[in-house]
Amino acid sequence: MSNEDKFSDGEELLKILIRSAPNNLREIRFFDNFKISLEILGSFLEGWRGRPSLSILTSDPVYEGENYINLVKKYKDDGVIKDFRREI
């Protein structure tokens, strides 16, 4: 699977979650072949605003990059994200 396909799959999954996730969803785990671009993650988090704070767990080190860290901090400060961490 190419990186482009991985980003496409991640984008589609987040769109489905915004449309269909139950109000009691509090944690999302992304492992293996899911990659989410910075833009798509920002759009998802903006769409999640007003719902219960979300914990997001991932295994990919790409989310430890400075741009992702800054985005996550912004949404943590706004109360959209409760926790965002990488688990191996």
PDB file of N, CA, C and O in Angstrom:
ATOM      1  N   MET A   1       0.851  -1.171   0.000  1.00  0.00           N
ATOM      2  CA  MET A   1       0.000   0.000   0.000  1.00  0.00           C
ATOM      3  C   MET A   1       0.900   1.239   0.000  1.00  0.00           C
ATOM      4  O   MET A   1       1.826   1.342   0.805  1.00  0.00           O
ATOM      5  N   SER A   2       0.623   2.165  -0.897  1.00  0.00           N
ATOM      6  CA  SER A   2       1.437   3.376  -0.985  1.00  0.00           C
ATOM      7  C   SER A   2       1.073   4.362   0.121  1.00  0.00           C
ATOM      8  O   SER A   2       0.001   4.267   0.720  1.00  0.00           O
ATOM      9  N   ASN A   3       1.977   5.313   0.388  1.00  0.00           N
ATOM     10  CA  ASN A   3       1.685   6.342   1.391  1.00  0.00           C
ATOM     11  C   ASN A   3       0.459   7.147   1.003  1.00  0.00           C
ATOM     12  O   ASN A   3      -0.325   7.538   1.868  1.00  0.00           O
ATOM     13  N   GLU A   4       0.285   7.402  -0.292  1.00  0.00           N
ATOM     14  CA  GLU A   4      -0.893   8.142  -0.754  1.00  0.00           C
ATOM     15  C   GLU A   4      -2.171   7.386  -0.394  1.00  0.00           C
ATOM     16  O   GLU A   4      -3.145   7.991   0.055  1.00  0.00           O
ATOM     17  N   ASP A   5      -2.170   6.068  -0.589  1.00  0.00           N
ATOM     18  CA  ASP A   5      -3.328   5.251  -0.217  1.00  0.00           C
ATOM     19  C   ASP A   5      -3.561   5.276   1.287  1.00  0.00           C
ATOM     20  O   ASP A   5      -4.704   5.316   1.742  1.00  0.00           O
ATOM     21  N   LYS A   6      -2.483   5.253   2.053  1.00  0.00           N
ATOM     22  CA  LYS A   6      -2.611   5.285   3.510  1.00  0.00           C
ATOM     23  C   LYS A   6      -3.230   6.599   3.965  1.00  0.00           C
ATOM     24  O   LYS A   6      -4.084   6.610   4.851  1.00  0.00           O
ATOM     25  N   PHE A   7      -2.801   7.720   3.355  1.00  0.00           N
ATOM     26  CA  PHE A   7      -3.388   9.016   3.695  1.00  0.00           C
ATOM     27  C   PHE A   7      -4.853   9.065   3.286  1.00  0.00           C
ATOM     28  O   PHE A   7      -5.687   9.601   4.015  1.00  0.00           O
ATOM     29  N   SER A   8      -5.166   8.506   2.123  1.00  0.00           N
ATOM     30  CA  SER A   8      -6.546   8.494   1.642  1.00  0.00           C
ATOM     31  C   SER A   8      -7.441   7.689   2.579  1.00  0.00           C
ATOM     32  O   SER A   8      -8.550   8.116   2.900  1.00  0.00           O
ATOM     33  N   ASP A   9      -6.964   6.530   3.016  1.00  0.00           N
ATOM     34  CA  ASP A   9      -7.734   5.703   3.948  1.00  0.00           C
ATOM     35  C   ASP A   9      -7.954   6.428   5.271  1.00  0.00           C
ATOM     36  O   ASP A   9      -9.053   6.395   5.827  1.00  0.00           O
ATOM     37  N   GLY A  10      -6.913   7.081   5.773  1.00  0.00           N
ATOM     38  CA  GLY A  10      -7.034   7.829   7.025  1.00  0.00           C
ATOM     39  C   GLY A  10      -8.037   8.954   6.908  1.00  0.00           C
ATOM     40  O   GLY A  10      -8.835   9.178   7.819  1.00  0.00           O
ATOM     41  N   GLU A  11      -8.003   9.669   5.782  1.00  0.00           N
ATOM     42  CA  GLU A  11      -8.941  10.769   5.561  1.00  0.00           C
ATOM     43  C   GLU A  11     -10.378  10.253   5.536  1.00  0.00           C
ATOM     44  O   GLU A  11     -11.267  10.837   6.156  1.00  0.00           O
ATOM     45  N   GLU A  12     -10.595   9.167   4.823  1.00  0.00           N
ATOM     46  CA  GLU A  12     -11.950   8.614   4.718  1.00  0.00           C
ATOM     47  C   GLU A  12     -12.462   8.147   6.081  1.00  0.00           C
ATOM     48  O   GLU A  12     -13.624   8.370   6.420  1.00  0.00           O
ATOM     49  N   LEU A  13     -11.608   7.509   6.848  1.00  0.00           N
ATOM     50  CA  LEU A  13     -12.005   7.051   8.175  1.00  0.00           C
ATOM     51  C   LEU A  13     -12.419   8.225   9.060  1.00  0.00           C
ATOM     52  O   LEU A  13     -13.432   8.144   9.754  1.00  0.00           O
ATOM     53  N   LEU A  14     -11.657   9.302   9.045  1.00  0.00           N
ATOM     54  CA  LEU A  14     -11.985  10.456   9.887  1.00  0.00           C
ATOM     55  C   LEU A  14     -13.281  11.121   9.446  1.00  0.00           C
ATOM     56  O   LEU A  14     -14.042  11.604  10.284  1.00  0.00           O
ATOM     57  N   LYS A  15     -13.541  11.152   8.152  1.00  0.00           N
ATOM     58  CA  LYS A  15     -14.819  11.697   7.666  1.00  0.00           C
ATOM     59  C   LYS A  15     -15.986  10.863   8.184  1.00  0.00           C
ATOM     60  O   LYS A  15     -17.014  11.404   8.589  1.00  0.00           O
ATOM     61  N   ILE A  16     -15.819   9.557   8.167  1.00  0.00           N
ATOM     62  CA  ILE A  16     -16.871   8.666   8.671  1.00  0.00           C
ATOM     63  C   ILE A  16     -17.068   8.880  10.166  1.00  0.00           C
ATOM     64  O   ILE A  16     -18.205   8.911  10.637  1.00  0.00           O
ATOM     65  N   LEU A  17     -15.997   9.027  10.911  1.00  0.00           N
ATOM     66  CA  LEU A  17     -16.112   9.251  12.355  1.00  0.00           C
ATOM     67  C   LEU A  17     -16.857  10.547  12.660  1.00  0.00           C
ATOM     68  O   LEU A  17     -17.690  10.571  13.567  1.00  0.00           O
ATOM     69  N   ILE A  18     -16.581  11.619  11.931  1.00  0.00           N
ATOM     70  CA  ILE A  18     -17.281  12.881  12.168  1.00  0.00           C
ATOM     71  C   ILE A  18     -18.772  12.700  11.907  1.00  0.00           C
ATOM     72  O   ILE A  18     -19.597  13.211  12.665  1.00  0.00           O
ATOM     73  N   ARG A  19     -19.126  11.988  10.857  1.00  0.00           N
ATOM     74  CA  ARG A  19     -20.542  11.785  10.509  1.00  0.00           C
ATOM     75  C   ARG A  19     -21.246  10.807  11.435  1.00  0.00           C
ATOM     76  O   ARG A  19     -22.415  11.005  11.767  1.00  0.00           O
ATOM     77  N   SER A  20     -20.558   9.762  11.854  1.00  0.00           N
ATOM     78  CA  SER A  20     -21.258   8.620  12.437  1.00  0.00           C
ATOM     79  C   SER A  20     -20.842   8.212  13.839  1.00  0.00           C
ATOM     80  O   SER A  20     -21.468   7.321  14.415  1.00  0.00           O
ATOM     81  N   ALA A  21     -19.831   8.813  14.404  1.00  0.00           N
ATOM     82  CA  ALA A  21     -19.345   8.369  15.722  1.00  0.00           C
ATOM     83  C   ALA A  21     -20.386   8.635  16.799  1.00  0.00           C
ATOM     84  O   ALA A  21     -21.021   9.690  16.805  1.00  0.00           O
ATOM     85  N   PRO A  22     -20.563   7.687  17.707  1.00  0.00           N
ATOM     86  CA  PRO A  22     -21.495   7.914  18.818  1.00  0.00           C
ATOM     87  C   PRO A  22     -20.958   8.998  19.753  1.00  0.00           C
ATOM     88  O   PRO A  22     -19.754   9.244  19.813  1.00  0.00           O
ATOM     89  N   ASN A  23     -21.854   9.626  20.465  1.00  0.00           N
ATOM     90  CA  ASN A  23     -21.465  10.707  21.378  1.00  0.00           C
ATOM     91  C   ASN A  23     -20.561  10.235  22.509  1.00  0.00           C
ATOM     92  O   ASN A  23     -19.857  11.045  23.112  1.00  0.00           O
ATOM     93  N   ASN A  24     -20.570   8.947  22.805  1.00  0.00           N
ATOM     94  CA  ASN A  24     -19.754   8.454  23.912  1.00  0.00           C
ATOM     95  C   ASN A  24     -18.369   7.957  23.463  1.00  0.00           C
ATOM     96  O   ASN A  24     -17.639   7.375  24.265  1.00  0.00           O
ATOM     97  N   LEU A  25     -18.003   8.176  22.203  1.00  0.00           N
ATOM     98  CA  LEU A  25     -16.667   7.799  21.742  1.00  0.00           C
ATOM     99  C   LEU A  25     -15.641   8.708  22.404  1.00  0.00           C
ATOM    100  O   LEU A  25     -15.726   9.931  22.292  1.00  0.00           O
ATOM    101  N   ARG A  26     -14.684   8.120  23.085  1.00  0.00           N
ATOM    102  CA  ARG A  26     -13.693   8.898  23.825  1.00  0.00           C
ATOM    103  C   ARG A  26     -12.255   8.583  23.430  1.00  0.00           C
ATOM    104  O   ARG A  26     -11.334   9.304  23.814  1.00  0.00           O
ATOM    105  N   GLU A  27     -12.055   7.497  22.658  1.00  0.00           N
ATOM    106  CA  GLU A  27     -10.691   7.093  22.319  1.00  0.00           C
ATOM    107  C   GLU A  27     -10.649   6.520  20.912  1.00  0.00           C
ATOM    108  O   GLU A  27     -11.520   5.755  20.499  1.00  0.00           O
ATOM    109  N   ILE A  28      -9.610   6.915  20.190  1.00  0.00           N
ATOM    110  CA  ILE A  28      -9.358   6.383  18.853  1.00  0.00           C
ATOM    111  C   ILE A  28      -7.912   5.911  18.822  1.00  0.00           C
ATOM    112  O   ILE A  28      -7.013   6.590  19.320  1.00  0.00           O
ATOM    113  N   ARG A  29      -7.699   4.737  18.230  1.00  0.00           N
ATOM    114  CA  ARG A  29      -6.345   4.193  18.094  1.00  0.00           C
ATOM    115  C   ARG A  29      -6.053   3.986  16.613  1.00  0.00           C
ATOM    116  O   ARG A  29      -6.812   3.326  15.904  1.00  0.00           O
ATOM    117  N   PHE A  30      -4.944   4.558  16.158  1.00  0.00           N
ATOM    118  CA  PHE A  30      -4.492   4.409  14.782  1.00  0.00           C
ATOM    119  C   PHE A  30      -3.183   3.644  14.786  1.00  0.00           C
ATOM    120  O   PHE A  30      -2.178   4.117  15.316  1.00  0.00           O
ATOM    121  N   PHE A  31      -3.200   2.467  14.196  1.00  0.00           N
ATOM    122  CA  PHE A  31      -1.999   1.651  14.130  1.00  0.00           C
ATOM    123  C   PHE A  31      -1.819   1.131  12.713  1.00  0.00           C
ATOM    124  O   PHE A  31      -2.730   1.226  11.891  1.00  0.00           O
ATOM    125  N   ASP A  32      -0.677   0.597  12.436  1.00  0.00           N
ATOM    126  CA  ASP A  32      -0.334  -0.040  11.173  1.00  0.00           C
ATOM    127  C   ASP A  32      -0.396   0.925   9.999  1.00  0.00           C
ATOM    128  O   ASP A  32       0.404   1.857   9.922  1.00  0.00           O
ATOM    129  N   ASN A  33      -1.333   0.714   9.089  1.00  0.00           N
ATOM    130  CA  ASN A  33      -1.315   1.400   7.802  1.00  0.00           C
ATOM    131  C   ASN A  33      -2.094   2.705   7.736  1.00  0.00           C
ATOM    132  O   ASN A  33      -2.349   3.195   6.636  1.00  0.00           O
ATOM    133  N   PHE A  34      -2.473   3.277   8.839  1.00  0.00           N
ATOM    134  CA  PHE A  34      -3.204   4.542   8.791  1.00  0.00           C
ATOM    135  C   PHE A  34      -2.256   5.708   8.983  1.00  0.00           C
ATOM    136  O   PHE A  34      -1.503   5.765   9.955  1.00  0.00           O
ATOM    137  N   LYS A  35      -2.303   6.626   8.051  1.00  0.00           N
ATOM    138  CA  LYS A  35      -1.549   7.868   8.154  1.00  0.00           C
ATOM    139  C   LYS A  35      -2.529   8.996   7.887  1.00  0.00           C
ATOM    140  O   LYS A  35      -3.391   8.892   7.015  1.00  0.00           O
ATOM    141  N   ILE A  36      -2.391  10.074   8.647  1.00  0.00           N
ATOM    142  CA  ILE A  36      -3.304  11.197   8.518  1.00  0.00           C
ATOM    143  C   ILE A  36      -2.472  12.453   8.321  1.00  0.00           C
ATOM    144  O   ILE A  36      -1.608  12.775   9.136  1.00  0.00           O
ATOM    145  N   SER A  37      -2.740  13.153   7.237  1.00  0.00           N
ATOM    146  CA  SER A  37      -1.991  14.379   6.971  1.00  0.00           C
ATOM    147  C   SER A  37      -2.331  15.429   8.024  1.00  0.00           C
ATOM    148  O   SER A  37      -3.362  15.354   8.692  1.00  0.00           O
ATOM    149  N   LEU A  38      -1.459  16.388   8.153  1.00  0.00           N
ATOM    150  CA  LEU A  38      -1.652  17.475   9.107  1.00  0.00           C
ATOM    151  C   LEU A  38      -2.953  18.228   8.819  1.00  0.00           C
ATOM    152  O   LEU A  38      -3.704  18.554   9.738  1.00  0.00           O
ATOM    153  N   GLU A  39      -3.211  18.501   7.548  1.00  0.00           N
ATOM    154  CA  GLU A  39      -4.435  19.219   7.170  1.00  0.00           C
ATOM    155  C   GLU A  39      -5.689  18.435   7.533  1.00  0.00           C
ATOM    156  O   GLU A  39      -6.641  18.994   8.077  1.00  0.00           O
ATOM    157  N   ILE A  40      -5.686  17.167   7.236  1.00  0.00           N
ATOM    158  CA  ILE A  40      -6.864  16.338   7.501  1.00  0.00           C
ATOM    159  C   ILE A  40      -7.071  16.185   9.000  1.00  0.00           C
ATOM    160  O   ILE A  40      -8.206  16.229   9.475  1.00  0.00           O
ATOM    161  N   LEU A  41      -5.992  16.006   9.749  1.00  0.00           N
ATOM    162  CA  LEU A  41      -6.126  15.902  11.201  1.00  0.00           C
ATOM    163  C   LEU A  41      -6.712  17.190  11.765  1.00  0.00           C
ATOM    164  O   LEU A  41      -7.582  17.147  12.635  1.00  0.00           O
ATOM    165  N   GLY A  42      -6.242  18.337  11.277  1.00  0.00           N
ATOM    166  CA  GLY A  42      -6.785  19.617  11.725  1.00  0.00           C
ATOM    167  C   GLY A  42      -8.267  19.747  11.413  1.00  0.00           C
ATOM    168  O   GLY A  42      -9.037  20.219  12.250  1.00  0.00           O
ATOM    169  N   SER A  43      -8.674  19.332  10.221  1.00  0.00           N
ATOM    170  CA  SER A  43     -10.094  19.378   9.843  1.00  0.00           C
ATOM    171  C   SER A  43     -10.924  18.460  10.732  1.00  0.00           C
ATOM    172  O   SER A  43     -12.019  18.819  11.166  1.00  0.00           O
ATOM    173  N   PHE A  44     -10.387  17.268  10.998  1.00  0.00           N
ATOM    174  CA  PHE A  44     -11.096  16.338  11.867  1.00  0.00           C
ATOM    175  C   PHE A  44     -11.280  16.924  13.261  1.00  0.00           C
ATOM    176  O   PHE A  44     -12.378  16.881  13.817  1.00  0.00           O
ATOM    177  N   LEU A  45     -10.221  17.462  13.815  1.00  0.00           N
ATOM    178  CA  LEU A  45     -10.298  18.006  15.175  1.00  0.00           C
ATOM    179  C   LEU A  45     -11.241  19.205  15.238  1.00  0.00           C
ATOM    180  O   LEU A  45     -11.937  19.394  16.235  1.00  0.00           O
ATOM    181  N   GLU A  46     -11.265  19.998  14.201  1.00  0.00           N
ATOM    182  CA  GLU A  46     -12.206  21.122  14.154  1.00  0.00           C
ATOM    183  C   GLU A  46     -13.641  20.592  14.114  1.00  0.00           C
ATOM    184  O   GLU A  46     -14.529  21.144  14.764  1.00  0.00           O
ATOM    185  N   GLY A  47     -13.863  19.527  13.354  1.00  0.00           N
ATOM    186  CA  GLY A  47     -15.187  18.909  13.284  1.00  0.00           C
ATOM    187  C   GLY A  47     -15.590  18.226  14.581  1.00  0.00           C
ATOM    188  O   GLY A  47     -16.778  18.043  14.847  1.00  0.00           O
ATOM    189  N   TRP A  48     -14.607  17.848  15.387  1.00  0.00           N
ATOM    190  CA  TRP A  48     -14.871  17.173  16.662  1.00  0.00           C
ATOM    191  C   TRP A  48     -15.216  18.176  17.766  1.00  0.00           C
ATOM    192  O   TRP A  48     -15.747  17.796  18.810  1.00  0.00           O
ATOM    193  N   ARG A  49     -14.917  19.435  17.537  1.00  0.00           N
ATOM    194  CA  ARG A  49     -15.158  20.493  18.527  1.00  0.00           C
ATOM    195  C   ARG A  49     -16.618  20.429  18.998  1.00  0.00           C
ATOM    196  O   ARG A  49     -17.536  20.262  18.195  1.00  0.00           O
ATOM    197  N   GLY A  50     -16.812  20.566  20.318  1.00  0.00           N
ATOM    198  CA  GLY A  50     -18.154  20.511  20.891  1.00  0.00           C
ATOM    199  C   GLY A  50     -18.553  19.128  21.385  1.00  0.00           C
ATOM    200  O   GLY A  50     -19.588  18.975  22.034  1.00  0.00           O
ATOM    201  N   ARG A  51     -17.742  18.126  21.085  1.00  0.00           N
ATOM    202  CA  ARG A  51     -17.986  16.762  21.565  1.00  0.00           C
ATOM    203  C   ARG A  51     -17.079  16.514  22.766  1.00  0.00           C
ATOM    204  O   ARG A  51     -16.233  17.347  23.091  1.00  0.00           O
ATOM    205  N   PRO A  52     -17.256  15.367  23.426  1.00  0.00           N
ATOM    206  CA  PRO A  52     -16.358  15.047  24.551  1.00  0.00           C
ATOM    207  C   PRO A  52     -14.899  14.979  24.083  1.00  0.00           C
ATOM    208  O   PRO A  52     -14.614  14.561  22.961  1.00  0.00           O
ATOM    209  N   SER A  53     -13.989  15.396  24.957  1.00  0.00           N
ATOM    210  CA  SER A  53     -12.555  15.365  24.634  1.00  0.00           C
ATOM    211  C   SER A  53     -12.136  13.965  24.225  1.00  0.00           C
ATOM    212  O   SER A  53     -12.623  12.972  24.766  1.00  0.00           O
ATOM    213  N   LEU A  54     -11.240  13.900  23.278  1.00  0.00           N
ATOM    214  CA  LEU A  54     -10.857  12.650  22.647  1.00  0.00           C
ATOM    215  C   LEU A  54      -9.412  12.296  22.972  1.00  0.00           C
ATOM    216  O   LEU A  54      -8.533  13.158  22.940  1.00  0.00           O
ATOM    217  N   SER A  55      -9.170  11.029  23.284  1.00  0.00           N
ATOM    218  CA  SER A  55      -7.810  10.500  23.407  1.00  0.00           C
ATOM    219  C   SER A  55      -7.474   9.807  22.095  1.00  0.00           C
ATOM    220  O   SER A  55      -8.252   8.995  21.595  1.00  0.00           O
ATOM    221  N   ILE A  56      -6.321  10.131  21.545  1.00  0.00           N
ATOM    222  CA  ILE A  56      -5.885   9.540  20.284  1.00  0.00           C
ATOM    223  C   ILE A  56      -4.546   8.859  20.519  1.00  0.00           C
ATOM    224  O   ILE A  56      -3.600   9.472  21.015  1.00  0.00           O
ATOM    225  N   LEU A  57      -4.479   7.582  20.156  1.00  0.00           N
ATOM    226  CA  LEU A  57      -3.252   6.804  20.307  1.00  0.00           C
ATOM    227  C   LEU A  57      -2.815   6.319  18.935  1.00  0.00           C
ATOM    228  O   LEU A  57      -3.647   5.922  18.119  1.00  0.00           O
ATOM    229  N   THR A  58      -1.525   6.350  18.679  1.00  0.00           N
ATOM    230  CA  THR A  58      -0.990   5.933  17.395  1.00  0.00           C
ATOM    231  C   THR A  58       0.343   5.216  17.596  1.00  0.00           C
ATOM    232  O   THR A  58       0.957   5.307  18.660  1.00  0.00           O
ATOM    233  N   SER A  59       0.776   4.513  16.572  1.00  0.00           N
ATOM    234  CA  SER A  59       2.079   3.847  16.640  1.00  0.00           C
ATOM    235  C   SER A  59       3.092   4.493  15.702  1.00  0.00           C
ATOM    236  O   SER A  59       4.259   4.101  15.699  1.00  0.00           O
ATOM    237  N   ASP A  60       2.676   5.462  14.914  1.00  0.00           N
ATOM    238  CA  ASP A  60       3.543   6.049  13.898  1.00  0.00           C
ATOM    239  C   ASP A  60       4.320   7.247  14.440  1.00  0.00           C
ATOM    240  O   ASP A  60       3.720   8.173  14.985  1.00  0.00           O
ATOM    241  N   PRO A  61       5.645   7.242  14.298  1.00  0.00           N
ATOM    242  CA  PRO A  61       6.446   8.364  14.812  1.00  0.00           C
ATOM    243  C   PRO A  61       6.241   9.669  14.044  1.00  0.00           C
ATOM    244  O   PRO A  61       6.683  10.718  14.512  1.00  0.00           O
ATOM    245  N   VAL A  62       5.592   9.640  12.888  1.00  0.00           N
ATOM    246  CA  VAL A  62       5.363  10.872  12.128  1.00  0.00           C
ATOM    247  C   VAL A  62       4.597  11.905  12.960  1.00  0.00           C
ATOM    248  O   VAL A  62       4.767  13.109  12.767  1.00  0.00           O
ATOM    249  N   TYR A  63       3.756  11.434  13.882  1.00  0.00           N
ATOM    250  CA  TYR A  63       2.938  12.335  14.693  1.00  0.00           C
ATOM    251  C   TYR A  63       3.733  13.008  15.817  1.00  0.00           C
ATOM    252  O   TYR A  63       3.184  13.811  16.572  1.00  0.00           O
ATOM    253  N   GLU A  64       5.025  12.679  15.926  1.00  0.00           N
ATOM    254  CA  GLU A  64       5.891  13.339  16.901  1.00  0.00           C
ATOM    255  C   GLU A  64       6.634  14.522  16.283  1.00  0.00           C
ATOM    256  O   GLU A  64       7.454  15.160  16.943  1.00  0.00           O
ATOM    257  N   GLY A  65       6.341  14.810  15.011  1.00  0.00           N
ATOM    258  CA  GLY A  65       6.959  15.951  14.341  1.00  0.00           C
ATOM    259  C   GLY A  65       6.440  17.267  14.913  1.00  0.00           C
ATOM    260  O   GLY A  65       5.352  17.323  15.486  1.00  0.00           O
ATOM    261  N   GLU A  66       7.228  18.312  14.749  1.00  0.00           N
ATOM    262  CA  GLU A  66       6.907  19.612  15.349  1.00  0.00           C
ATOM    263  C   GLU A  66       5.539  20.146  14.918  1.00  0.00           C
ATOM    264  O   GLU A  66       4.793  20.670  15.745  1.00  0.00           O
ATOM    265  N   ASN A  67       5.205  20.018  13.637  1.00  0.00           N
ATOM    266  CA  ASN A  67       3.914  20.531  13.168  1.00  0.00           C
ATOM    267  C   ASN A  67       2.741  19.800  13.811  1.00  0.00           C
ATOM    268  O   ASN A  67       1.747  20.420  14.187  1.00  0.00           O
ATOM    269  N   TYR A  68       2.861  18.481  13.934  1.00  0.00           N
ATOM    270  CA  TYR A  68       1.802  17.712  14.593  1.00  0.00           C
ATOM    271  C   TYR A  68       1.718  18.074  16.073  1.00  0.00           C
ATOM    272  O   TYR A  68       0.625  18.227  16.618  1.00  0.00           O
ATOM    273  N   ILE A  69       2.861  18.208  16.712  1.00  0.00           N
ATOM    274  CA  ILE A  69       2.879  18.555  18.139  1.00  0.00           C
ATOM    275  C   ILE A  69       2.188  19.895  18.370  1.00  0.00           C
ATOM    276  O   ILE A  69       1.415  20.041  19.317  1.00  0.00           O
ATOM    277  N   ASN A  70       2.465  20.875  17.505  1.00  0.00           N
ATOM    278  CA  ASN A  70       1.827  22.187  17.647  1.00  0.00           C
ATOM    279  C   ASN A  70       0.318  22.115  17.433  1.00  0.00           C
ATOM    280  O   ASN A  70      -0.446  22.760  18.151  1.00  0.00           O
ATOM    281  N   LEU A  71      -0.109  21.329  16.444  1.00  0.00           N
ATOM    282  CA  LEU A  71      -1.540  21.172  16.185  1.00  0.00           C
ATOM    283  C   LEU A  71      -2.232  20.512  17.374  1.00  0.00           C
ATOM    284  O   LEU A  71      -3.287  20.968  17.816  1.00  0.00           O
ATOM    285  N   VAL A  72      -1.644  19.451  17.884  1.00  0.00           N
ATOM    286  CA  VAL A  72      -2.223  18.741  19.027  1.00  0.00           C
ATOM    287  C   VAL A  72      -2.287  19.655  20.244  1.00  0.00           C
ATOM    288  O   VAL A  72      -3.285  19.654  20.965  1.00  0.00           O
ATOM    289  N   LYS A  73      -1.249  20.422  20.477  1.00  0.00           N
ATOM    290  CA  LYS A  73      -1.249  21.342  21.619  1.00  0.00           C
ATOM    291  C   LYS A  73      -2.403  22.336  21.517  1.00  0.00           C
ATOM    292  O   LYS A  73      -3.095  22.600  22.501  1.00  0.00           O
ATOM    293  N   LYS A  74      -2.600  22.877  20.334  1.00  0.00           N
ATOM    294  CA  LYS A  74      -3.698  23.834  20.125  1.00  0.00           C
ATOM    295  C   LYS A  74      -5.039  23.211  20.517  1.00  0.00           C
ATOM    296  O   LYS A  74      -5.829  23.827  21.233  1.00  0.00           O
ATOM    297  N   TYR A  75      -5.290  21.996  20.049  1.00  0.00           N
ATOM    298  CA  TYR A  75      -6.578  21.358  20.321  1.00  0.00           C
ATOM    299  C   TYR A  75      -6.670  20.817  21.742  1.00  0.00           C
ATOM    300  O   TYR A  75      -7.769  20.680  22.278  1.00  0.00           O
ATOM    301  N   LYS A  76      -5.541  20.509  22.355  1.00  0.00           N
ATOM    302  CA  LYS A  76      -5.558  20.174  23.788  1.00  0.00           C
ATOM    303  C   LYS A  76      -5.945  21.402  24.593  1.00  0.00           C
ATOM    304  O   LYS A  76      -6.781  21.325  25.493  1.00  0.00           O
ATOM    305  N   ASP A  77      -5.336  22.536  24.266  1.00  0.00           N
ATOM    306  CA  ASP A  77      -5.650  23.787  24.964  1.00  0.00           C
ATOM    307  C   ASP A  77      -7.121  24.166  24.806  1.00  0.00           C
ATOM    308  O   ASP A  77      -7.712  24.769  25.702  1.00  0.00           O
ATOM    309  N   ASP A  78      -7.711  23.809  23.657  1.00  0.00           N
ATOM    310  CA  ASP A  78      -9.125  24.106  23.392  1.00  0.00           C
ATOM    311  C   ASP A  78     -10.072  23.060  23.977  1.00  0.00           C
ATOM    312  O   ASP A  78     -11.291  23.229  23.926  1.00  0.00           O
ATOM    313  N   GLY A  79      -9.517  21.976  24.536  1.00  0.00           N
ATOM    314  CA  GLY A  79     -10.347  20.937  25.142  1.00  0.00           C
ATOM    315  C   GLY A  79     -10.903  19.914  24.171  1.00  0.00           C
ATOM    316  O   GLY A  79     -11.747  19.101  24.549  1.00  0.00           O
ATOM    317  N   VAL A  80     -10.446  19.938  22.925  1.00  0.00           N
ATOM    318  CA  VAL A  80     -10.910  18.965  21.937  1.00  0.00           C
ATOM    319  C   VAL A  80     -10.197  17.630  22.140  1.00  0.00           C
ATOM    320  O   VAL A  80     -10.806  16.568  22.020  1.00  0.00           O
ATOM    321  N   ILE A  81      -8.905  17.693  22.448  1.00  0.00           N
ATOM    322  CA  ILE A  81      -8.098  16.495  22.692  1.00  0.00           C
ATOM    323  C   ILE A  81      -7.807  16.393  24.180  1.00  0.00           C
ATOM    324  O   ILE A  81      -7.373  17.352  24.818  1.00  0.00           O
ATOM    325  N   LYS A  82      -8.056  15.208  24.714  1.00  0.00           N
ATOM    326  CA  LYS A  82      -7.685  14.934  26.105  1.00  0.00           C
ATOM    327  C   LYS A  82      -6.238  14.453  26.164  1.00  0.00           C
ATOM    328  O   LYS A  82      -5.454  14.902  26.999  1.00  0.00           O
ATOM    329  N   ASP A  83      -5.897  13.526  25.255  1.00  0.00           N
ATOM    330  CA  ASP A  83      -4.565  12.927  25.249  1.00  0.00           C
ATOM    331  C   ASP A  83      -4.229  12.532  23.819  1.00  0.00           C
ATOM    332  O   ASP A  83      -5.105  12.092  23.074  1.00  0.00           O
ATOM    333  N   PHE A  84      -2.976  12.685  23.434  1.00  0.00           N
ATOM    334  CA  PHE A  84      -2.492  12.257  22.125  1.00  0.00           C
ATOM    335  C   PHE A  84      -1.111  11.685  22.355  1.00  0.00           C
ATOM    336  O   PHE A  84      -0.189  12.407  22.735  1.00  0.00           O
ATOM    337  N   ARG A  85      -0.965  10.395  22.126  1.00  0.00           N
ATOM    338  CA  ARG A  85       0.343   9.799  22.396  1.00  0.00           C
ATOM    339  C   ARG A  85       0.634   8.645  21.448  1.00  0.00           C
ATOM    340  O   ARG A  85      -0.255   8.065  20.824  1.00  0.00           O
ATOM    341  N   ARG A  86       1.906   8.346  21.373  1.00  0.00           N
ATOM    342  CA  ARG A  86       2.385   7.239  20.557  1.00  0.00           C
ATOM    343  C   ARG A  86       2.648   6.047  21.457  1.00  0.00           C
ATOM    344  O   ARG A  86       3.328   6.152  22.478  1.00  0.00           O
ATOM    345  N   GLU A  87       2.103   4.924  21.061  1.00  0.00           N
ATOM    346  CA  GLU A  87       2.364   3.658  21.756  1.00  0.00           C
ATOM    347  C   GLU A  87       3.005   2.703  20.772  1.00  0.00           C
ATOM    348  O   GLU A  87       2.624   2.639  19.603  1.00  0.00           O
ATOM    349  N   ILE A  88       3.970   1.973  21.257  1.00  0.00           N
ATOM    350  CA  ILE A  88       4.673   1.029  20.377  1.00  0.00           C
ATOM    351  C   ILE A  88       4.102  -0.354  20.556  1.00  0.00           C
ATOM    352  O   ILE A  88       4.554  -1.297  19.906  1.00  0.00           O
TER     353      ILE A  88
END
